[in-house]
Amino acid sequence: MPAGDRAKAAGLGYDLFDVDPDEDEIASLPKGAKAMLWVGNTTCGDFEIADTGAFAETVERLADDPRVYGWYLSDEPNPKECPGIAAKIRERADIVHERAPGQKAFASLTDWEMSPLRPSETHLDLIGVDPYPCRVDGDGCDLGVIDRMVRQADAAGFPAA
């Protein structure tokens, strides 16, 4: 999101922004805003910072930055197609917890099997649900998919908190 759009979003009340783990980008956030640092992977792809040592160094570098809220570790990981993804996310979440206490480990999940990704397996602090209620290949929007995905996350063992 360009800086000007971030300012507009902040004017609407948004205060958490998905940005790269870059000091200049973090510094460009609107006053009072915090960063959710994108370092993740998509589905089964490579992580933005593939080497876990380099990832740990990045976490350490930004551990004391009060503008960093957390780390976006994965976007729609698919445990069926990528059986080892929960362990990879857990490894990175543990690095965040160890080297940046207080910062959050986050992933966004979609309607694939969620049980293998529950907090006890991944050590995630937060999840987002990504239901896609409006699809271009369908017949309009189905807002009920939002509630169904929340129930799916609940049934998989994600606490509401």
Legacy VTK file of the C-alpha trace (Angstrom):
# vtk DataFile Version 3.0
C-alpha trace
ASCII
DATASET POLYDATA
POINTS 161 float
0.000 0.000 0.000
1.526 3.333 -0.999
2.244 5.795 1.846
-0.558 8.126 0.729
-3.080 5.301 0.897
-1.798 4.358 4.345
-2.540 7.894 5.513
-6.085 7.621 4.121
-6.556 4.234 5.810
-5.256 5.665 9.094
-7.795 8.466 8.712
-10.489 5.776 8.625
-9.160 4.291 11.870
-6.839 1.572 10.610
-3.672 1.323 12.662
-1.981 -1.949 11.647
-0.247 -2.223 8.287
1.337 -5.124 6.431
4.847 -3.965 5.439
8.259 -5.403 4.659
10.775 -5.753 7.518
12.535 -2.560 6.502
13.272 0.316 8.898
12.442 2.979 6.291
9.131 1.350 5.454
8.255 1.039 9.143
9.236 4.681 9.687
6.917 5.723 6.834
3.832 4.456 8.688
1.315 7.063 9.841
1.740 8.364 13.373
0.504 5.816 15.912
0.396 2.975 13.385
2.114 -0.365 13.884
3.669 -2.824 11.457
2.761 -6.445 10.761
5.951 -7.511 8.999
5.466 -9.689 5.931
8.126 -12.420 6.024
5.925 -15.341 5.128
5.099 -17.720 2.376
1.978 -18.349 0.365
0.421 -21.840 0.425
3.520 -24.024 -0.125
5.903 -21.434 -1.479
9.200 -20.264 -0.108
9.328 -17.850 2.808
10.320 -14.274 1.983
13.405 -14.782 4.162
14.128 -18.412 3.330
17.098 -18.942 5.633
16.007 -19.324 9.280
19.291 -17.806 10.473
18.677 -14.692 8.399
15.085 -14.633 9.661
16.304 -14.791 13.281
18.733 -11.929 12.606
15.897 -9.850 11.137
13.698 -10.525 14.172
16.552 -9.555 16.518
17.199 -6.357 14.544
13.573 -5.255 14.947
12.813 -6.813 18.340
12.929 -3.530 20.254
11.142 -1.400 17.667
7.922 -0.214 19.344
6.302 0.234 15.919
6.493 -3.527 15.195
3.346 -5.326 16.295
4.118 -8.708 14.802
5.282 -11.009 12.066
3.098 -12.260 9.203
4.523 -15.773 8.876
2.268 -17.415 6.304
-0.608 -16.611 3.967
-3.034 -19.478 3.415
-0.713 -22.388 4.241
-2.096 -25.672 2.977
-1.132 -28.557 5.289
-2.548 -31.169 2.901
-0.309 -30.089 0.024
2.592 -29.121 2.332
2.684 -31.632 5.201
5.677 -29.933 6.879
4.269 -26.404 6.848
3.061 -26.422 10.478
6.578 -27.272 11.701
8.100 -24.517 9.549
5.625 -21.973 10.913
6.256 -23.200 14.481
10.017 -22.788 14.032
9.538 -19.184 12.965
6.938 -18.431 15.641
9.354 -19.760 18.251
12.073 -17.435 16.927
9.680 -14.487 17.284
8.732 -15.477 20.840
12.336 -16.074 21.877
13.948 -13.035 20.271
11.126 -10.486 20.255
8.971 -11.109 23.330
5.726 -9.204 23.082
5.594 -9.236 19.295
3.009 -11.538 17.714
3.296 -14.485 15.325
0.446 -14.383 12.770
-0.833 -16.371 9.789
-3.863 -15.995 7.572
-5.854 -19.189 6.923
-8.400 -20.064 4.301
-10.914 -22.903 4.094
-8.364 -25.708 3.836
-7.987 -28.134 6.751
-7.092 -25.982 9.766
-6.526 -28.585 12.511
-2.849 -29.172 11.643
-2.287 -25.410 12.011
-3.864 -24.898 15.442
-1.810 -22.925 17.997
-0.576 -26.042 19.808
1.083 -27.133 16.535
2.269 -23.788 15.128
2.674 -21.611 18.256
0.843 -18.822 16.414
-0.521 -16.030 18.591
-3.068 -14.810 16.069
-4.784 -16.062 12.957
-6.792 -14.310 10.339
-9.498 -16.048 8.379
-9.579 -15.460 4.648
-12.999 -16.661 3.433
-13.392 -14.902 0.052
-17.146 -14.274 0.320
-17.267 -12.687 -3.149
-15.740 -14.600 -6.026
-15.557 -13.574 -9.644
-16.368 -17.095 -10.863
-19.524 -17.447 -8.742
-23.010 -16.066 -8.492
-22.378 -12.940 -6.448
-21.439 -12.959 -2.800
-22.099 -15.455 -0.030
-21.495 -13.615 3.246
-22.406 -16.785 5.164
-18.969 -18.144 4.240
-17.495 -15.799 6.873
-19.450 -17.432 9.700
-18.725 -20.908 8.312
-14.985 -20.223 8.323
-15.099 -18.859 11.862
-16.911 -22.055 12.931
-14.285 -24.096 11.061
-11.478 -22.331 12.957
-13.334 -22.867 16.237
-13.833 -26.581 15.495
-10.126 -26.906 14.600
-9.138 -25.733 18.066
-8.453 -22.033 17.631
-9.621 -20.175 20.738
-11.753 -17.096 20.071
-9.289 -14.985 22.044
LINES 1 162
161 0 1 2 3 4 5 6 7 8 9 10 11 12 13 14 15 16 17 18 19 20 21 22 23 24 25 26 27 28 29 30 31 32 33 34 35 36 37 38 39 40 41 42 43 44 45 46 47 48 49 50 51 52 53 54 55 56 57 58 59 60 61 62 63 64 65 66 67 68 69 70 71 72 73 74 75 76 77 78 79 80 81 82 83 84 85 86 87 88 89 90 91 92 93 94 95 96 97 98 99 100 101 102 103 104 105 106 107 108 109 110 111 112 113 114 115 116 117 118 119 120 121 122 123 124 125 126 127 128 129 130 131 132 133 134 135 136 137 138 139 140 141 142 143 144 145 146 147 148 149 150 151 152 153 154 155 156 157 158 159 160
